[in-house]
Amino acid sequence: MEKKNIANLNELEFVIFCIENIALKLKVNAEEIYIALTEKSSILNDYIVPEYETLHTQSKEYIVDDIIEVMEERGVKI
């Protein structure tokens, strides 16, 4: 998958939305999710940001569940 950095404010807000809502669902600190998506994996820049156009049109539940599924598939532990 293509690696892509955050390009604008909309993508940044979406990334923050994802991190905060995944943290709420998993009942952990948002910082732990950020570390899991950036340092323990590259999910932030090779999945969430490149798929922004598709993901941001989905429901909150879909987005959160989808990213958690990607984390599980890649063996990312919180």
C-alpha positions as a LaTeX table, in Angstrom:
\begin{tabular}{lrrr}
\hline
Residue & $x$ (\AA) & $y$ (\AA) & $z$ (\AA) \\
\hline
Met1 & 0.00 & 0.00 & 0.00 \\
Glu2 & 1.09 & 3.57 & $-0.70$ \\
Lys3 & 2.70 & 5.47 & 2.16 \\
Lys4 & 1.29 & 8.99 & 2.50 \\
Asn5 & 1.76 & 11.81 & 4.98 \\
Ile6 & $-1.06$ & 14.00 & 6.27 \\
Ala7 & $-1.58$ & 16.65 & 3.59 \\
Asn8 & $-4.20$ & 19.01 & 4.98 \\
Leu9 & $-6.35$ & 20.00 & 7.95 \\
Asn10 & $-9.20$ & 17.65 & 6.97 \\
Glu11 & $-6.89$ & 14.64 & 7.02 \\
Leu12 & $-5.38$ & 15.76 & 10.33 \\
Glu13 & $-8.82$ & 16.13 & 11.91 \\
Phe14 & $-9.80$ & 12.71 & 10.59 \\
Val15 & $-6.67$ & 11.09 & 12.02 \\
Ile16 & $-7.37$ & 12.66 & 15.42 \\
Phe17 & $-11.00$ & 11.48 & 15.20 \\
Cys18 & $-9.81$ & 7.93 & 14.47 \\
Ile19 & $-7.26$ & 7.88 & 17.28 \\
Glu20 & $-9.68$ & 9.26 & 19.86 \\
Asn21 & $-12.52$ & 6.92 & 18.93 \\
Ile22 & $-10.33$ & 3.81 & 18.77 \\
Ala23 & $-9.01$ & 4.73 & 22.23 \\
Leu24 & $-12.57$ & 5.07 & 23.54 \\
Lys25 & $-13.63$ & 1.73 & 22.11 \\
Leu26 & $-10.55$ & $-0.09$ & 23.43 \\
Lys27 & $-10.66$ & 1.84 & 26.73 \\
Val28 & $-7.05$ & 2.97 & 26.50 \\
Asn29 & $-5.24$ & 6.29 & 26.35 \\
Ala30 & $-5.21$ & 7.98 & 22.92 \\
Glu31 & $-1.41$ & 8.24 & 23.14 \\
Glu32 & $-1.20$ & 4.43 & 23.19 \\
Ile33 & $-3.25$ & 4.26 & 20.00 \\
Tyr34 & $-1.06$ & 6.90 & 18.34 \\
Ile35 & 2.06 & 4.90 & 19.24 \\
Ala36 & 0.45 & 1.70 & 17.93 \\
Leu37 & $-0.42$ & 3.37 & 14.62 \\
Thr38 & 2.94 & 5.10 & 14.12 \\
Glu39 & 5.76 & 3.47 & 16.08 \\
Lys40 & 4.54 & $-0.13$ & 16.41 \\
Ser41 & 3.23 & $-0.09$ & 12.83 \\
Ser42 & 2.85 & 2.27 & 9.91 \\
Ile43 & $-0.95$ & 2.01 & 9.76 \\
Leu44 & $-1.39$ & 5.77 & 10.07 \\
Asn45 & 0.65 & 6.62 & 6.96 \\
Asp46 & 0.08 & 3.50 & 4.88 \\
Tyr47 & $-3.60$ & 2.86 & 5.57 \\
Ile48 & $-5.56$ & 5.61 & 7.35 \\
Val49 & $-4.20$ & 8.63 & 5.44 \\
Pro50 & $-4.12$ & 6.99 & 1.96 \\
Glu51 & $-7.66$ & 5.66 & 2.49 \\
Tyr52 & $-9.00$ & 8.95 & 3.88 \\
Glu53 & $-11.25$ & 9.63 & 0.87 \\
Thr54 & $-13.03$ & 6.30 & 1.33 \\
Leu55 & $-12.93$ & 5.96 & 5.10 \\
His56 & $-14.22$ & 9.41 & 6.02 \\
Thr57 & $-17.50$ & 8.71 & 4.22 \\
Gln58 & $-18.27$ & 5.74 & 6.49 \\
Ser59 & $-19.91$ & 5.62 & 9.93 \\
Lys60 & $-17.86$ & 6.07 & 13.07 \\
Glu61 & $-18.45$ & 2.44 & 14.04 \\
Tyr62 & $-17.31$ & 1.18 & 10.63 \\
Ile63 & $-14.15$ & 3.31 & 10.68 \\
Val64 & $-13.16$ & 2.27 & 14.20 \\
Asp65 & $-13.89$ & $-1.42$ & 13.61 \\
Asp66 & $-12.07$ & $-1.38$ & 10.28 \\
Ile67 & $-8.90$ & 0.15 & 11.72 \\
Ile68 & $-8.96$ & $-2.21$ & 14.71 \\
Glu69 & $-9.27$ & $-5.11$ & 12.27 \\
Val70 & $-6.23$ & $-3.83$ & 10.33 \\
Met71 & $-4.32$ & $-3.55$ & 13.62 \\
Glu72 & $-5.22$ & $-7.16$ & 14.49 \\
Glu73 & $-4.28$ & $-8.42$ & 11.00 \\
Arg74 & $-0.87$ & $-6.76$ & 11.35 \\
Gly75 & $-0.33$ & $-8.08$ & 14.85 \\
Val76 & $-0.29$ & $-4.67$ & 16.53 \\
Lys77 & $-0.64$ & $-4.97$ & 20.31 \\
Ile78 & $-1.82$ & $-2.17$ & 22.57 \\
\hline
\end{tabular}
